[in-house]
Amino acid sequence: MSTDSILVHVEGGLARVTFNRPAYLNAMDFDMGARWRDVAHEITSDSTVGAVVLDAAGPAFCAGGDVVAMATSGAGGEAVTAAAHVIHDGIRTFALSDKPIVAAVQGAVAGGGLGLMLTADYIVAADSAKFVSKYANIGLTPDLGVSTLLPAAIGQRRALQLLLQDRTLSAAEALDWGLVAEVLPRDEVAGRAEEVARFWLDNATGAFGQAKRLVRVGAHRSFEDNLADEAASIGSRFDTDESKLRVAAFAAASRKTRP
């Protein structure tokens, strides 16, 4: 399996994961899907990683699954389902991990690319970025987490508008809908995404990661289970050296402001 389709660089606690099939608009073929799954497990199991930047090479962020490659490979529906499971493994692994992820979206996002983008917890998009479904246009149905992650981000009604109509969202509309967190000129997107990741790393990165995990995992559990996890997590964080120092500083600052 080639490692060129997704590049990984880890330095100083920051992992950069880059989609690297620009000639194909970073659409995932079978090989890239397996690479995505392996990268997800590699990054989320690396204790030195405190934050992740997800970005892409070329004019587009991700056009989803490489339907052309799948159609010309001779593969049938069973093989496509198997490939989807592989990519879903990577999405699930990243989304439910304790590694906060920021996506730098420099160009178009289509189909399953929406799900891959929404694996990130914070999304910075270029003002020229476009967002579109296109599944039904070619007789297919959502995959790569789109049917779950998209309505979680923008609500069921708006998700249905995007999935059931031939509609393309501009970056400004995506910001208004809550699909992305920030919109900037294209040449500022990469720097801003890294700034967000550095903020996590420079502060209580472990706490940010656990907050992300609690929200992501909590969407699929009972309220009782979420409360139990919250209680266990805050107690565990309270005993860390990092938290002890920060709590002590907070308490000292609070005492100075009291009459």
Secondary structure, DSSP 8 states (H G I E B T S, - for coil): --STTEEEEEETTEEEEEE--GGGTT-B-HHHHHHHHHHHHHHHT-TT--EEEEEESSSEEE-SB-HHHHHHTT--HHHHHHHHHHHHHHHHHHHTSS--EEEEE-SEEETTHHHHHTTSSEEEEETT-EEE--TGGGT----TTHHHHHHHHH-HHHHHHHHHS--EEEHHHHHHHTS-SEEE-HHHHHHHHHHHHHHHHHS-HHHHHHHHHHHHHHTTS-HHHHHHHHHHHHHHHHTSHHHHHHHHHHHHHHHHH--
